[in-house]
């Protein structure tokens, strides 16, 4: 057996998708969208999102149409902004890391009028789904909601770039 330094699932250089490579160079926020309460809680890590200021403000996100989050058919949800201390939690809600006992056992969660809120989040939004149905964009569903509540936490947000989580650090 030989251990290689290359990733076993990365295509060779000449076969890589240029759009995917470019998108990977664009820093994206790391959030977990949560909905429901009690045993009916669902959540999903989402980095493809946009917060549009206005009266009212909106959140747009690309959500996996086959996810348990979207199967819950949420009328409202919470956008939890994650910090660097939430790396494992982000992977668990993305389905790439194990979560014995369930994903909501990772971290401390409280219920709100929109869904579960992570206790030490860098901030969160309470969102109400708009009446328009989501539409397919690329491989995801473009989901839109109206921002009804905003909380800014004390921590710094984390970003995802080139397949890794990064801290953006304090800004003056």
Buried (B, 14 or more C-beta within 10 A) or exposed (E): EEEEEEEEEEEEEEEEEEEEEEEBEEEBBBBBBBBBEEEEBBBBBBBBBEBEEEEEBBBBBBBBEEBBBBEBEBEBBBBBBBBBBBBEBBBBBBBEBEBEEEBBEBBEBEBBEBBBBBEBBBBBBBBBBBEEEBEEEEEBBBBBBBBBBEBEBEBBBBBBBEEEBEEEEEEE
